[in-house]
Amino acid sequence: MDQRTIRRLMRSGTMADTEFSTRPRLLVAESETPEEREARRESAGRSAGESYAATLEQLIPHCTVDRVTPADDDHPAMGAAAIADYDGVFLSGSPLHVWEDTPETRRQLDFMRAVFASGTPSFGSCAGLQVAVAAAGGTVRSMPGRQEAGLARRIVATEEGLGHPMLRDRPATWDAPAIHGDEVETLPADATLLAGNAAVSVQAVEIRHDGGVFWGVQYHPELAPGEISAALRRQADDLVEAGLARDGDDVEAQAALFDALHDRPDCPALRWRLGIDREVAEEPRRRIELIAFIEHLVMPRVAARREAVAS
C-alpha cells in the first residue's frame, strides 16, 4: 500500500467530493509548548503540528485540517462532542515529558481522554503515542541510559502486529525515523502491542479505550529526513551528553547525511552510509502506518458521513 491507495479512493468517489461539508475533517493536536513550537520553526521551518498538517494535506488533497494546542494554558478545553465532528485526530511529537506532572501534561492528558470518549479514531507519533498510553492508564518513563536518535533500528512486529492493518505492508524488520529519550514503561490494560525493537519494547501499539481507537508508533512516519536533521541539531548537547556523539561535529556530520538524503533519496551511497533501505529513504514507505490509518479508520467515517448527507 502507498499513496496510490489514497488516489484510488479519490477517483472512486470516496474522496473526490470537494464540497466543504463532505471533505475529510482532520484535527492535529500539537504536543509542543509555545516556546518549543517557535524553536522548531526556527530550525525546521515549521512546528510539529504544522509538519503533520502538511503531510496530511499531501496525502489527502481537499481535506480540512485544523490545529489545536491543548498544552497551552490559554487554549480552551475541547470536549468530546466537538472532537466527534472530526474524522480523525493526530497527535504530534514534541519534547514534552509525559511522566512529568505539569499543567502542560495534565492538559494534554485531559484532551486525549476527550478524544477517546468522542469515539473519533486517533493516531500519534512519539510523544503522541506516550500521551495516549498515559491517558488510557499506562505509564511513561525517561529511557534509562539510552536514546534513539535519527533512526529506530530493526523494528519487529509482534504476532498480533503481523496481522494488524497498520503494519501489514511492513517487511519482517524495518527502520524508521525517530528521536526520543522517553519510552512507554507499561501499556494500559486495553492495549495491544504491535511492534518493538532492542532499544524500546513498545514501538507500535493499538489502544481501545472508552469507546475510542488509537493507533500509535514511537517513531515518526510523518517526518522527512530534513526534519530529522533539524531535530538532531536542536538536541546536539543532549546527544553528546548521552554518549551518542563525541562532540557537536559528530552530530553535524550525521545531520548532514540526513539533509543529503532529503535532497537525494535515491542515492545508493547515502543509503549505504546511513545503513538504510527504502523503508526510510522512500517517502511512501516511511508513511505506511499513516496511510493505513487513513484507509482503515478515517475514510470509513468520511464515507458514512457522505452517505448520510446524500440521503
N, C-alpha and C positions, 0 to 999 in steps of 0.2 A: 504494500500500500504506500502511496506517495501523494503528492499534491494533485495528481491526475484524478484521484478518487474524488476530491472536492470539486474539481472542474466537472467531472461526470455528473455529480449530484446537481450542479448548477444547470447543466444542459438538459437534464431530465425533468427540470421544473422544480425540483426540491428546493433549490436555492436561487432560481433565476429571477423571481419576482423582486423588483426593486422598490415596490411601494413601501413607504416608511413603516406602516403598521405591520407589515409582514416580513421585514428584514430580520435576520438573526440579531438578537439583542444580547450583548455580552457585557459583563461587568468585570473590570480589572481592579483588584484591591492592591494598592501599594503597601508593601510591608515596611517601607523606609520612613524614617522621620523626615521633617522638612530639611534639616541640615544634611542628612545623608542623601536626599534627593538632589540637592544642589551640588554636593561633592561628586556625585555620579555624573551629573550633567557636565560638569567641568572636565571630567576625564574621559567620558564615553559619549558625550553629546546629548544624552537623554537619561531620564530616571529609569529605574527598573520597570515601573508600570508603563512608562511610555514605550519602552522596548517591547513589552508584552503586547501592548495595543498595536504597535506597528506590525508585529508578527501575525497577529490575528487578522488584521486588515489585509495583509498579503494572502493569507490562507483562505479567507472568506470575503471576496470582494462584495461590496454593498452591505456589509454588516454594520451595525451601530455599536460602537464601543464607548462605554462610559468608564471613567476612572474615579475611584474614591480613595480616601486616605484615612482609614479608620484609626491609625496610630496617633493622629494629630489631636491635640486637646481641644481644638475648635471645630472638629468635624462632628456634625450632628449624627447621633446614633441612627443606624439604618436597621429597621425591623424586618422580620421575616416576610411580611406582606409585601413590602417594597421590593425585596430581593426576588420574590417569586415572579415578578414581572419579567425577569431575565431568563434567557435560555441556557446560560452557563456563566459561572463565576470562576475567575482565575486569580490566584494569589501569587504575587511576585516573590522573588528572593530579596534579601536585604541583610545588613549587618546586625539586625535585631537578634537579641539573645532571648529565646522564648523561656528559658529556665530562670531568667531574672524576673522577680516580681516588681514590675514597674507600672506606672499608669499606661505607658505605651503598649506593653504586652497585654495588660488586662483589657484594654480597648480592642486590641486585635482578637483576643480570645472571645470576647463578647460578640464581635462581628461574625466570627466563624461559627459560633453557636447559632446565631441567627440564620446563617447560610444553611446549616444542617436542617434547622427547623423549617426553612422555606421549602425544602424539597427540591431546590434547584441544584442540578449536578455541578460539581466544582472540581477544579484541578489546581494543584500547587506545585511549585518548584522550590527546592532548597528550604529556605525559611518558611515558605508557604506550606510545604509538607509538614514542617515541625509545628506550625500554628494549628493545623488541622488535627494532628496527633494529640496535642495538649488539650485542645478544645473538646475532644471526644473522650478524654480521661487518661491518655498516655502521658509519658514523661520524656523530656529532652534534657541533654546534658552537654557540657563542653567536652570535646573529644580529648581524652587523657593522653597527652604526649604525642599527638599526631594531627595531621590535617590532610585534606585533599585539596590540591591547588593546581588548577589548569585542567586536569583530567581525572575522572574516576576510572580506574583501570579494571579490566577483566570482571565486569558485572555479569552475574549468572542468575538466571531465573530460577525460582523455586518450582517445585512440582505444580503448585497452584498457578504460578506465573506463566508456565509453559503454555497453558491453555487459555490464559486470560487475553481478551481482545487488545488490551493496551500494549502487550509485549509480543503478540503473536507473530509479528513481522521482524522481530529481532533475531539475530543469529544465536548460536549456543552461548557465546560470550561476546561482550562488546564493551567499548569505552565510550565515555560521554563527557562533554564539558562540565566542569564542576569546580567550585571554590567555596570551601566551608570549613569551619573549625568546631561546629556543633553537630550533634547527631541525635537520632532517636534512641532513647535508652530502653523504654518499654512501650509496646504498642497497646492501644486500648483493646478491650475485650471484643469489640465488633470490627476488628481489622483483620485483613488477610495479607500476609507478607508475600510479595510477588518477586522480589529480587534483592540480592545483596552482593557484596564482594569482600575481599580480605580486609579492607580498611574499615568498612561500615556494614553492619549486618542488615540495615534497612536502607535499601536503595530505591525500592518501589513498593507501593502499598495501595490497597483499596480499603476504604473505611465506609461502612454503612452504619449510620448513627442518626437517631432521632428523625427518621424519615428521609434523610439525605444520603447521597452517594458522592464520595470523594475519591478521585484518583490522584496520586502524587508520586513525585520522584525526588530524590535527594540531589540530583544533578539538574542541568539547565538545557532542556531541549529548545528553549526559545531564544538562546543566545547565539550570536555569530562569533567567530574566532576573534574579531577585533574587539568585541566587548569583554572577552576573557582576558585579552592582553591588558586592557584598561584596568580590569579588576586586579590583576597581578601587580600592576604598578601602584595602585591605590594601597595595596596591602603589603608592599615590599618590606617594610620594617617588621611586620608580623612574621613574614615568611623567613626572614633571616633569623629572627629570634627563635622560631620553631626548628631551625636547623635544616630547612628545605633548600636554602640557598646560603652560600658563603658570605655574600655581600650583595649590595644593590646592583652590581654589574651582572651577577648571575641572574637576578630577576629580570633585568633589562634584556639580557640575551634570550631568555625564554619567552618573554613578552614579544620580542621582535619576531620570533618564529611564528607566533600566533597571528601577528599582523601580516606577515608574508603569506600565511595560509589563507587569511581573509581575502587577499588580493589574487592568490593563485591556488585555488583549492585542488586543481588537477596536477599540481607539480609533484612528481614522484620523489624528488629529493627532499622536499619539505615533509612529505608523509613519512619518509624513512627517518629523518632527523627527529621528528616528534614521536615516532613509533605508533602511528595511527593508520587506520584504513578508512574506507568510505563511510563507515558509521559516524565518524567525526567530521571528515572532510567535506562530505556532500550534504548540502542543506536539507533536502527532503529526508535523508536518512537520520539526520540529527533530530528531526521533528516528529519522528514516528509516533511517540506517545501522545503528543498534542493532536496530531491528525486522527489518531484512533479515538481519542476522547470526543473530538468534534463529530466524527462519523457515528459513533455508537451511542452517545449520550446527548449531545447538543442538537443534532439535526432531527432526531425523532420529536423533540419538543417543538422545534420550528415547524415541522410538517403538521403536527397536531394542531398548532395554533393557526396555521394557514387553512387547514381543513375546517376549523371552527369558523373562521372569517368567511370562507367561501359558502358555508351553509347558512 
